[in-house]
Amino acid sequence: MKLMKILAVALLTLSLAIPAFAGKGKVKLAYVEWDCAAASTNLVKAVLQERMGYDVEIIPVAAAAMWQAVGTGDVDGMVTAWLPVTHAAYLKSVKDKVENLGPIVGGAKLGWAVPSYVEADSIADLNKYKEKFNGKIIGIDPGAGLMRLSEDAIKEYNLDFELMEGSGATMTAALADAIKNKEWIVVTAWSPHWMFGKWDLKYLKDPKGVLGEEEHIDTIVRKGLKKDMPEVYAFLDKFAYKDANQLQTLMAWNQEKGADRYKNAVKFMKENKELVDSWIK
């Protein structure tokens, strides 16, 4: 009898030690290491794990690889499709293998941004200020749709500039350094983004519309998810922010020193319980 009690206690202890999300299956999500993508992806992970009982793996990849992974079914989905322009080519390549569940937020924009003290106001005028910008446009990761469009802009406007590859982090670091020293800089930019809340920036006018008009960020899932994981599909179908400010708030939290994206996602869930409830009821 004593042995049975010991075993019972051991089993109970083991069951309590296992996370609540261990039993309902695994969900795989891909994302690009952009601040908006990381914030939304961690929020989806938190809801699926903390409220719905799933184990979630999030995988950072380049934009092209992200779309390909959803198309092949290697991952279940992603919540960072910039449409209708930025990721149009990626969508076209896998359109018969994925399903678009619609926007998570609207009002998205791509462009080139400069500090407000910079005299240039239009992409068309940049050649006049080449020396002040050191002939460089500070870009992000080479696989990003924004970089492809930026290459197009350089050609369309006949700019004598070099597009520098990097990442979202290296771009904002260069921007911070330039602003600190009151230097001129032009960066590939997008909103929602926390940098527009931190610094006084402006988008350069794009009279030819090469970088596109206002966009939305959509959820894309693999074909077959609805049948395989109907509960996950239903949640992803409903997942959306009330407005861009909610996403930018979450992104701003993630910029604080020592920030943990997942913990901030859980914090967002607690502060927006009614919204989260509407996603999963």
C-alpha angles and dihedrals in degrees: 000000000000090000091051091053091050091050092048092052091047092051092048091049091049092049091051091049093056111088116249091241096059098093111052101063139265128290122198122204129182125208142168119244093253117129094239093047094047092048095050094042093052090048091054089047091051094050093047092049105034099038107021106036103241131134109234131199117193117198123198112214141148117283095255092049091048093057092043092051092055091045093053093043093242086129130027098231151305137235101213110078110142107209156222094007117010098056097024094115092049092050091049091055093057104021094125092050102050140052126223111220093188137251127334090189138000133208094066117157138186126201148111117288135198134183111272092247090065111104096214113097103173138046086229090065099050098100088064089061100039095126094050090053092042087236092284137122110198109226140179134234113341095235095058120114089228090062092052090050090046090056087052090050092052089055096042093050094038091233121182091215136117119229108223118214121220135112139282089267096050090046094054091043090055090046092051092049093048093049091048089056095037090240128152117257137161119203136184103252144181139183141256085056132138093230091074089060094047101045137031101251137159134202115239112240114257104202093177092051092228094145092051137241130278112318141189132228113235140193115241123190135182120262110263097033092111090058097039099042109013094169093052090045092051092051094048089048090057098037110116139128121244089233143339091269090069091056093044090051091054090046091051091054088055091057094060117107112277092006119170112209095207094048090049089051089054089048090052090051092053093048093046101038095144091054092047091048089055090056097054108028 
